[in-house]
Amino acid sequence: MKFGYREICLDHDTGSRHPESPDRLRAIRQNLEDADDVTYVAADAASKAEVQDVHDETYIQSVRQFCANGGGNWDADTVAVEETWDAAMASAGLAAWAAEAALDGADGAETPFALGRPPGHHAVGDDAMGFCFVNNVAVAAQRALSERDVDRVAILDWDVHHGNGTQDIFYDRGDVYYASFHEEGLYPGTGDISESGEDAGEGTTLNVPFPPGCGDADYLAIYDTVVKPEFEAFDPDLLLVSAGFDAHEQDPISRMLVSTGGYGMLADRLVTLADRIDAPLAFVLEGGYGLETLSAGVREVHDVLSGKDPEPVESNPSEDGRNVRDALRHQGFGAQ
């Protein structure tokens, strides 16, 4: 794969006890050292104007000044240092590069994956939260819509936390379809099935709040029967993945049971969908806080995109997973 990466993202220092640490990127790169078909691209940072396309100007000015003053705790979870501003702009630029590279034809073993931090999907239009300052995937989607021949973008967010920021930014718009797999009740507490968009965006937000303990078979069943038909009907010109790996069965801060192979199966499904609907595919890193499971998940996605056949899932969906599917269908989502 082509991985977007900038050293400045390591300089966003959250402290020795913070789960979102520079070691996350170091672990990913170490795991990829012996992989074939790996290239790194140091894409340009996003411009202030691009970031302000999805964020309030006053908020962005506040973040920049906060970092210039040395940073500190924006809130209990979201920490900045002086270098955080440059890291955040670099991370957003890497996400935008991934979208651009996909639209320029990078696919298969060259499929782009932005390895930036801080992550982005919790950053709302006018505030930072949940380790996030700039909504990277939103910047990527908006650049594609503004600067390329793109009318519609679909985003699948498989991070274990609901991407409230991405939902917030595009909630009343019909040109971005946002679908989220997340653990029910986990931070930030948003992402109910009933949150489905408003105004022009009615029906273009799809939330899948899984009860704790759901795993590969549940994720794949919902993807096959709900997400895939929704995305096919939406017919996007670009498909982005907010790729967090914290739903892994061994991640320290969630209770989900997705395996490393499960992420490979999801990636394989997305490749098939992208080919079917002729929509370029790109990945943007979000969470994942066990260094081994995070790096293994990214490696699995790389290997599948490079031609590895993912391990088939043998189990059937759980009762909880079936109940979620039925609730989504009751709301009018997916295959009937």
TORNUGU-332499 format. One record per residue (C-alpha): x, y, z. Coordinates in pm, whole numbers. Layout:
N
[[X; Y; Z]]
...
//
This chain:
336
[[0; 0; 0]]
[[92; 364; -22]]
[[105; 504; 329]]
[[88; 875; 395]]
[[326; 958; 679]]
[[496; 1265; 827]]
[[751; 1269; 1109]]
[[587; 1583; 1253]]
[[298; 1362; 1364]]
[[532; 1207; 1622]]
[[589; 1550; 1778]]
[[229; 1571; 1902]]
[[333; 1467; 2256]]
[[35; 1365; 2470]]
[[241; 1248; 2768]]
[[367; 913; 2888]]
[[31; 785; 3016]]
[[-195; 895; 2734]]
[[-328; 611; 2512]]
[[-301; 817; 2192]]
[[78; 828; 2181]]
[[344; 859; 1908]]
[[427; 493; 1973]]
[[113; 406; 1777]]
[[273; 518; 1451]]
[[608; 369; 1545]]
[[445; 30; 1607]]
[[266; 39; 1272]]
[[584; 120; 1082]]
[[778; -151; 1266]]
[[516; -410; 1176]]
[[537; -306; 810]]
[[917; -327; 791]]
[[921; -669; 622]]
[[607; -616; 411]]
[[619; -601; 34]]
[[468; -318; -168]]
[[504; -54; 106]]
[[586; 304; 13]]
[[564; 616; 228]]
[[450; 952; 97]]
[[517; 1274; 291]]
[[216; 1464; 162]]
[[173; 1837; 213]]
[[-12; 1969; 516]]
[[-369; 2084; 473]]
[[-414; 2456; 428]]
[[-596; 2666; 683]]
[[-863; 2735; 421]]
[[-920; 2363; 365]]
[[-960; 2301; 735]]
[[-1200; 2595; 763]]
[[-1415; 2434; 495]]
[[-1530; 2191; 765]]
[[-1448; 2381; 1087]]
[[-1549; 2718; 1228]]
[[-1284; 2983; 1163]]
[[-1288; 3113; 1522]]
[[-1236; 2761; 1655]]
[[-939; 2697; 1427]]
[[-782; 3027; 1531]]
[[-830; 2925; 1894]]
[[-656; 2591; 1842]]
[[-365; 2755; 1664]]
[[-323; 3011; 1942]]
[[-362; 2744; 2211]]
[[-74; 2549; 2060]]
[[137; 2861; 2003]]
[[100; 2934; 2375]]
[[243; 2595; 2463]]
[[-73; 2385; 2464]]
[[-204; 2198; 2766]]
[[-531; 2020; 2835]]
[[-803; 2138; 2596]]
[[-1030; 1904; 2790]]
[[-974; 1604; 3016]]
[[-885; 1376; 2722]]
[[-753; 1609; 2454]]
[[-397; 1726; 2504]]
[[-183; 1963; 2296]]
[[173; 2087; 2285]]
[[323; 2359; 2068]]
[[385; 2111; 1786]]
[[27; 1983; 1786]]
[[-93; 2248; 1540]]
[[159; 2140; 1275]]
[[88; 1772; 1345]]
[[-287; 1825; 1312]]
[[-248; 2012; 984]]
[[-13; 1740; 857]]
[[-257; 1468; 960]]
[[-541; 1641; 776]]
[[-316; 1683; 473]]
[[-231; 1313; 475]]
[[-602; 1226; 475]]
[[-665; 1465; 185]]
[[-369; 1313; 0]]
[[-518; 965; 45]]
[[-842; 1077; -117]]
[[-655; 1251; -399]]
[[-432; 949; -463]]
[[-733; 717; -480]]
[[-907; 950; -724]]
[[-589; 957; -932]]
[[-610; 579; -973]]
[[-407; 432; -685]]
[[-569; 97; -603]]
[[-484; -265; -533]]
[[-142; -288; -373]]
[[-108; 91; -406]]
[[-432; 176; -223]]
[[-362; 484; -8]]
[[-374; 474; 372]]
[[-311; 795; 571]]
[[-112; 728; 890]]
[[-164; 1058; 1068]]
[[-215; 1168; 1425]]
[[-382; 1328; 1608]]
[[-686; 1136; 1487]]
[[-990; 1328; 1376]]
[[-1337; 1176; 1383]]
[[-1445; 1326; 1719]]
[[-1360; 1684; 1620]]
[[-1687; 1868; 1558]]
[[-1722; 2184; 1356]]
[[-1641; 2417; 1644]]
[[-1461; 2211; 1908]]
[[-1190; 1955; 1981]]
[[-1264; 1642; 2180]]
[[-1173; 1276; 2213]]
[[-802; 1324; 2125]]
[[-905; 1503; 1801]]
[[-849; 1863; 1686]]
[[-910; 1857; 1309]]
[[-1151; 1615; 1146]]
[[-913; 1453; 899]]
[[-1161; 1242; 703]]
[[-1398; 1538; 674]]
[[-1118; 1751; 528]]
[[-1045; 1471; 281]]
[[-1409; 1435; 178]]
[[-1459; 1809; 141]]
[[-1145; 1855; -70]]
[[-1267; 1584; -305]]
[[-1610; 1746; -330]]
[[-1468; 2095; -379]]
[[-1173; 2031; -607]]
[[-1242; 1711; -799]]
[[-1519; 1573; -1018]]
[[-1687; 1422; -713]]
[[-2053; 1467; -629]]
[[-2093; 1214; -347]]
[[-1861; 1061; -86]]
[[-1935; 762; 137]]
[[-1750; 714; 466]]
[[-1743; 391; 666]]
[[-1615; 447; 1019]]
[[-1524; 117; 1185]]
[[-1355; 272; 1490]]
[[-1509; 138; 1812]]
[[-1614; 491; 1911]]
[[-1884; 679; 1728]]
[[-1742; 947; 1500]]
[[-1965; 1221; 1633]]
[[-1757; 1491; 1466]]
[[-1788; 1347; 1117]]
[[-2159; 1296; 1171]]
[[-2199; 1652; 1300]]
[[-2019; 1812; 1006]]
[[-2220; 1633; 738]]
[[-2548; 1566; 920]]
[[-2763; 1804; 713]]
[[-2593; 1739; 380]]
[[-2690; 1494; 109]]
[[-2350; 1468; -60]]
[[-2179; 1264; 214]]
[[-2312; 931; 344]]
[[-2166; 858; 689]]
[[-2195; 504; 830]]
[[-2052; 412; 1170]]
[[-1988; 79; 1344]]
[[-1934; 146; 1715]]
[[-1981; 4; 2064]]
[[-2311; 108; 2219]]
[[-2273; 336; 2522]]
[[-1902; 399; 2474]]
[[-1754; 751; 2447]]
[[-1889; 994; 2334]]
[[-2236; 845; 2388]]
[[-2375; 949; 2050]]
[[-2462; 739; 1747]]
[[-2808; 604; 1814]]
[[-2987; 430; 1528]]
[[-3243; 711; 1528]]
[[-2971; 964; 1430]]
[[-3013; 937; 1054]]
[[-2953; 1290; 923]]
[[-3173; 1593; 872]]
[[-3284; 1831; 595]]
[[-3090; 1746; 277]]
[[-2899; 1482; 475]]
[[-3201; 1283; 590]]
[[-3120; 915; 542]]
[[-2748; 966; 478]]
[[-2633; 891; 832]]
[[-2632; 526; 936]]
[[-2541; 435; 1293]]
[[-2475; 76; 1398]]
[[-2439; 70; 1779]]
[[-2328; -284; 1862]]
[[-2373; -413; 2217]]
[[-2045; -513; 2386]]
[[-1923; -857; 2286]]
[[-2014; -845; 1918]]
[[-1749; -968; 1679]]
[[-1654; -1060; 1324]]
[[-1975; -1235; 1220]]
[[-2189; -948; 1350]]
[[-1985; -682; 1171]]
[[-1980; -873; 843]]
[[-2352; -953; 854]]
[[-2444; -587; 908]]
[[-2203; -483; 637]]
[[-2349; -732; 389]]
[[-2717; -670; 461]]
[[-2721; -301; 554]]
[[-2409; -98; 471]]
[[-2337; -246; 129]]
[[-2687; -197; -12]]
[[-2704; 154; 137]]
[[-2373; 252; -22]]
[[-2471; 91; -353]]
[[-2793; 292; -361]]
[[-2605; 613; -272]]
[[-2360; 546; -557]]
[[-2062; 747; -427]]
[[-1775; 874; -638]]
[[-1528; 811; -353]]
[[-1523; 565; -64]]
[[-1330; 657; 253]]
[[-1269; 444; 561]]
[[-1217; 593; 906]]
[[-1002; 300; 1012]]
[[-977; 266; 1387]]
[[-866; -71; 1523]]
[[-995; -39; 1880]]
[[-1287; -282; 1832]]
[[-1021; -554; 1837]]
[[-1084; -834; 2086]]
[[-760; -749; 2268]]
[[-779; -369; 2261]]
[[-748; -232; 2616]]
[[-1033; 20; 2606]]
[[-1322; -161; 2440]]
[[-1530; -474; 2488]]
[[-1578; -576; 2128]]
[[-1451; -902; 1978]]
[[-1334; -817; 1628]]
[[-1028; -1019; 1528]]
[[-733; -913; 1317]]
[[-871; -1133; 1043]]
[[-1209; -964; 1080]]
[[-1056; -635; 975]]
[[-909; -813; 675]]
[[-1251; -946; 582]]
[[-1403; -597; 606]]
[[-1124; -455; 391]]
[[-1179; -730; 134]]
[[-1552; -654; 126]]
[[-1476; -286; 66]]
[[-1241; -364; -222]]
[[-1517; -568; -385]]
[[-1768; -288; -331]]
[[-1532; -21; -463]]
[[-1482; -224; -782]]
[[-1854; -288; -817]]
[[-1962; 76; -789]]
[[-1646; 219; -950]]
[[-1558; 431; -646]]
[[-1191; 480; -550]]
[[-1104; 357; -199]]
[[-881; 517; 66]]
[[-816; 462; 437]]
[[-758; 717; 715]]
[[-623; 609; 1054]]
[[-837; 679; 1360]]
[[-801; 494; 1693]]
[[-653; 169; 1821]]
[[-466; 168; 2152]]
[[-308; -173; 2188]]
[[17; -134; 1997]]
[[28; -497; 1885]]
[[-336; -513; 1780]]
[[-327; -174; 1609]]
[[-18; -257; 1407]]
[[-147; -606; 1327]]
[[-475; -457; 1202]]
[[-303; -213; 970]]
[[-74; -491; 848]]
[[-376; -713; 781]]
[[-542; -443; 571]]
[[-216; -394; 382]]
[[-178; -767; 319]]
[[-535; -805; 194]]
[[-502; -505; -38]]
[[-178; -659; -164]]
[[-351; -983; -260]]
[[-377; -1198; 53]]
[[-696; -1402; 82]]
[[-852; -1317; 420]]
[[-943; -1598; 655]]
[[-1316; -1681; 629]]
[[-1533; -1621; 935]]
[[-1681; -1950; 1054]]
[[-1924; -1831; 1322]]
[[-2279; -1700; 1284]]
[[-2403; -1359; 1400]]
[[-2491; -1338; 1767]]
[[-2840; -1271; 1897]]
[[-2731; -915; 1980]]
[[-2602; -869; 1626]]
[[-2926; -997; 1476]]
[[-3124; -761; 1697]]
[[-2920; -465; 1570]]
[[-2979; -574; 1211]]
[[-3354; -604; 1273]]
[[-3364; -258; 1436]]
[[-3184; -107; 1137]]
[[-3424; -272; 895]]
[[-3716; -142; 1102]]
[[-3573; 207; 1047]]
[[-3570; 143; 673]]
[[-3199; 74; 627]]
[[-3055; -207; 418]]
[[-3187; -502; 226]]
[[-3545; -594; 315]]
//
